[in-house]
Amino acid sequence: MTTTNFTRGGTQTKTFKVPQCSPSWMGELQSASVSFPAVNILLSITAFLGNSLTLVALHKISSLHPPSKLLYRCLATTDLLVGLVAQPLYVTYLMSVVHEHWSLCHYAIKAAYITSVALCGVSLLTMTVISVDRLLALLLGLRYREIVNLKGVYITIASFWVLCLVASLRIIFDQRKTALYTRILIPLSLLISLASYTKIFRTIRHHQAQFQQQPSQPNALNMARYRKSSA
């Protein structure tokens, strides 16, 4: 929560106040003081182990197009960091409220906000780009490997990190604008992903109908390759 203070000279100063770090909030968490941290610790361990295995598997797979593999690595890395950083910070915040360590609470909740917004934002944007990448792989055919390259994907991922880090740091100064960015980003990303996968589904159905009418060995092989890369 951000409040604006006015000095005698008319200067505006904004401070980040967290209502969740107060005795009034403690009563709401008291009943869940054990279950909330336990669930978050379990999710943290699951996210860390699952995404670590995903990164190991991606390292061993050589059939994926390098730009696509980079996108999957970015997604697994951000999800791993959510389990390794964001969720432990949230657990720290919960425990600080229960034990009434208000100074620690303020630092923990700010850090949890910043890391959650940044990591979840990058993860969501990466998933959106993956859906577009799969659509391009289907529509472009052989031209896909020429158009989609590592340099472009590196630039895209770097821009996502910069954008989400800036948006997450703004929460300290203006929480309302960060909330506005979130309300725009989430529906837009979900809409793009939904449109991409809907187009993929319809295109594959159309190709399958064509293959059944006029079976072609090269086309069947291309469809099998696409399905393998999309898995």
C-alpha positions as CSV (number, residue, x, y, z in Angstrom):
1,M,0.0,0.0,0.0
2,T,1.4,3.4,-1.1
3,T,0.6,6.6,0.7
4,T,1.4,10.2,-0.4
5,N,2.6,12.7,2.2
6,F,2.8,16.5,1.7
7,T,5.4,18.7,3.3
8,R,5.0,22.4,4.1
9,G,6.8,23.3,0.9
10,G,4.3,21.3,-1.1
11,T,6.6,18.5,-1.9
12,Q,5.1,15.1,-2.3
13,T,6.7,12.1,-0.8
14,K,5.5,8.5,-1.2
15,T,6.0,5.8,1.3
16,F,5.3,2.1,1.0
17,K,3.2,0.9,3.9
18,V,2.2,-2.7,4.3
19,P,-1.0,-3.3,6.2
20,Q,-0.1,-7.0,6.4
21,C,2.6,-6.2,8.9
22,S,0.5,-5.1,11.8
23,P,-1.1,-6.8,14.9
24,S,-4.5,-6.6,13.3
25,W,-3.4,-8.9,10.5
26,M,-1.9,-11.4,12.9
27,G,-5.4,-12.6,14.0
28,E,-6.3,-13.6,10.4
29,L,-3.1,-15.7,10.1
30,Q,-3.1,-17.2,13.6
31,S,-5.5,-20.0,12.6
32,A,-3.3,-20.9,9.6
33,S,0.0,-20.3,11.2
34,V,1.1,-23.9,10.6
35,S,-0.8,-24.9,7.4
36,F,0.2,-21.8,5.3
37,P,4.0,-22.1,5.8
38,A,3.9,-25.9,5.5
39,V,2.0,-25.8,2.2
40,N,4.4,-23.1,0.8
41,I,7.5,-25.1,1.9
42,L,6.1,-28.2,0.2
43,L,5.4,-26.2,-3.0
44,S,8.8,-24.7,-2.8
45,I,10.6,-28.1,-2.6
46,T,8.4,-29.5,-5.4
47,A,9.1,-26.5,-7.7
48,F,12.8,-26.7,-7.1
49,L,13.1,-30.5,-7.7
50,G,10.7,-30.5,-10.7
51,N,12.3,-27.7,-12.5
52,S,15.8,-28.9,-11.7
53,L,15.0,-32.2,-13.4
54,T,13.5,-30.3,-16.3
55,L,16.7,-28.3,-16.8
56,V,18.8,-31.5,-16.7
57,A,16.5,-33.1,-19.3
58,L,16.7,-30.1,-21.5
59,H,20.5,-30.3,-21.3
60,K,20.4,-33.8,-22.6
61,I,17.9,-33.3,-25.4
62,S,19.5,-32.4,-28.7
63,S,16.5,-32.7,-31.0
64,L,14.9,-29.4,-30.0
65,H,15.5,-26.2,-32.0
66,P,18.0,-24.2,-29.9
67,P,15.8,-21.1,-29.7
68,S,12.9,-23.2,-28.4
69,K,15.2,-25.0,-26.0
70,L,16.3,-21.6,-24.6
71,L,12.7,-20.6,-24.0
72,Y,12.0,-23.8,-22.1
73,R,15.2,-23.2,-20.1
74,C,14.1,-19.7,-19.2
75,L,10.7,-20.9,-18.1
76,A,12.1,-23.7,-16.0
77,T,14.7,-21.3,-14.5
78,T,12.1,-18.7,-13.5
79,D,9.8,-21.4,-12.0
80,L,12.8,-22.8,-10.1
81,L,13.6,-19.4,-8.7
82,V,10.0,-19.0,-7.6
83,G,10.5,-22.1,-5.5
84,L,14.0,-21.2,-4.3
85,V,13.5,-17.5,-3.6
86,A,9.9,-16.1,-3.8
87,Q,8.2,-18.8,-1.7
88,P,10.8,-19.0,1.1
89,L,10.5,-15.2,1.4
90,Y,6.7,-15.5,1.7
91,V,7.2,-18.2,4.4
92,T,9.5,-15.8,6.2
93,Y,6.9,-13.1,6.0
94,L,4.2,-15.4,7.4
95,M,6.4,-16.5,10.3
96,S,7.4,-13.0,11.1
97,V,3.7,-12.0,11.4
98,V,3.0,-15.0,13.7
99,H,6.0,-14.2,15.9
100,E,5.4,-10.4,15.7
101,H,8.7,-9.5,14.2
102,W,7.4,-6.4,12.5
103,S,10.8,-5.1,11.3
104,L,11.6,-8.4,9.6
105,C,8.0,-8.5,8.3
106,H,8.4,-5.3,6.3
107,Y,11.6,-6.4,4.6
108,A,10.2,-9.9,3.9
109,I,6.9,-8.8,2.4
110,K,8.6,-6.2,0.2
111,A,11.2,-8.8,-1.0
112,A,8.4,-11.3,-1.6
113,Y,6.4,-8.8,-3.6
114,I,9.4,-7.8,-5.8
115,T,10.6,-11.3,-6.5
116,S,7.1,-12.7,-7.1
117,V,6.1,-9.9,-9.6
118,A,9.4,-10.2,-11.4
119,L,9.7,-14.0,-11.6
120,C,6.0,-14.7,-12.3
121,G,6.0,-11.9,-14.9
122,V,8.9,-13.4,-16.8
123,S,7.4,-16.9,-16.5
124,L,4.1,-15.7,-17.9
125,L,5.6,-13.8,-20.8
126,T,7.9,-16.7,-21.6
127,M,4.9,-19.1,-21.7
128,T,3.2,-16.7,-24.1
129,V,6.2,-16.6,-26.4
130,I,6.4,-20.4,-26.3
131,S,2.9,-20.6,-27.6
132,V,3.7,-18.1,-30.4
133,D,6.9,-20.0,-31.1
134,R,5.0,-23.3,-31.5
135,L,2.5,-21.6,-33.9
136,L,5.3,-20.2,-36.0
137,A,6.9,-23.6,-36.2
138,L,3.7,-25.0,-37.6
139,L,2.9,-22.1,-40.0
140,L,6.4,-21.3,-41.3
141,G,7.6,-24.9,-42.0
142,L,11.1,-25.0,-43.2
143,R,11.5,-21.2,-43.0
144,Y,11.0,-21.4,-39.2
145,R,14.6,-22.3,-38.5
146,E,15.8,-19.3,-40.6
147,I,13.5,-16.7,-39.1
148,V,13.5,-17.8,-35.4
149,N,17.1,-17.6,-34.2
150,L,19.0,-17.6,-30.9
151,K,19.9,-13.9,-31.0
152,G,16.3,-12.8,-31.3
153,V,15.2,-15.1,-28.4
154,Y,18.1,-13.8,-26.2
155,I,17.0,-10.2,-26.9
156,T,13.3,-11.1,-26.2
157,I,14.1,-12.9,-22.9
158,A,16.5,-10.0,-21.8
159,S,13.7,-7.5,-22.5
160,F,11.3,-9.5,-20.4
161,W,13.7,-9.5,-17.4
162,V,14.3,-5.8,-17.7
163,L,10.5,-5.0,-18.0
164,C,9.5,-7.2,-15.1
165,L,12.3,-6.1,-12.8
166,V,11.4,-2.4,-13.4
167,A,7.7,-3.2,-12.8
168,S,8.5,-5.1,-9.6
169,L,10.7,-2.3,-8.2
170,R,8.0,0.3,-8.9
171,I,5.9,-1.5,-6.3
172,I,8.0,0.3,-3.6
173,F,7.1,3.7,-5.0
174,D,3.7,3.2,-6.7
175,Q,1.8,0.0,-6.0
176,R,-1.2,1.1,-8.0
177,K,0.7,1.4,-11.2
178,T,2.2,-2.0,-10.7
179,A,-1.2,-3.4,-10.1
180,L,-2.4,-1.8,-13.3
181,Y,0.5,-3.3,-15.3
182,T,-0.5,-6.7,-13.8
183,R,-4.1,-6.3,-14.8
184,I,-3.1,-5.6,-18.4
185,L,-0.3,-8.1,-18.7
186,I,-2.1,-11.2,-17.4
187,P,-5.2,-11.1,-19.5
188,L,-3.2,-10.0,-22.6
189,S,-0.7,-12.9,-22.2
190,L,-3.5,-15.4,-21.6
191,L,-5.4,-14.2,-24.7
192,I,-2.4,-14.5,-26.9
193,S,-1.6,-18.0,-25.7
194,L,-5.3,-19.0,-26.1
195,A,-5.4,-17.6,-29.6
196,S,-2.1,-19.3,-30.6
197,Y,-3.0,-22.8,-29.3
198,T,-6.5,-22.5,-30.8
199,K,-4.9,-21.7,-34.2
200,I,-2.4,-24.6,-33.7
201,F,-5.3,-27.0,-32.9
202,R,-7.4,-25.9,-35.9
203,T,-4.4,-26.0,-38.3
204,I,-3.4,-29.6,-37.2
205,R,-7.0,-30.7,-37.6
206,H,-7.1,-29.2,-41.1
207,H,-3.8,-30.9,-42.0
208,Q,-5.1,-34.2,-40.7
209,A,-8.2,-34.0,-42.8
210,Q,-6.0,-33.2,-45.9
211,F,-3.7,-36.2,-45.1
212,Q,-6.6,-38.6,-44.8
213,Q,-7.9,-37.5,-48.2
214,Q,-4.5,-37.4,-49.9
215,P,-1.9,-39.3,-47.9
216,S,1.6,-38.0,-48.4
217,Q,4.7,-39.6,-46.8
218,P,6.8,-36.3,-46.6
219,N,3.8,-34.4,-45.1
220,A,3.2,-37.1,-42.5
221,L,6.9,-37.0,-41.5
222,N,6.7,-33.2,-41.1
223,M,3.6,-33.5,-38.9
224,A,5.3,-36.1,-36.8
225,R,8.4,-33.9,-36.3
226,Y,6.2,-30.9,-35.3
227,R,4.3,-33.1,-32.7
228,K,7.6,-34.3,-31.3
229,S,9.0,-30.7,-31.0
230,S,5.7,-29.6,-29.3
231,A,5.8,-32.3,-26.7
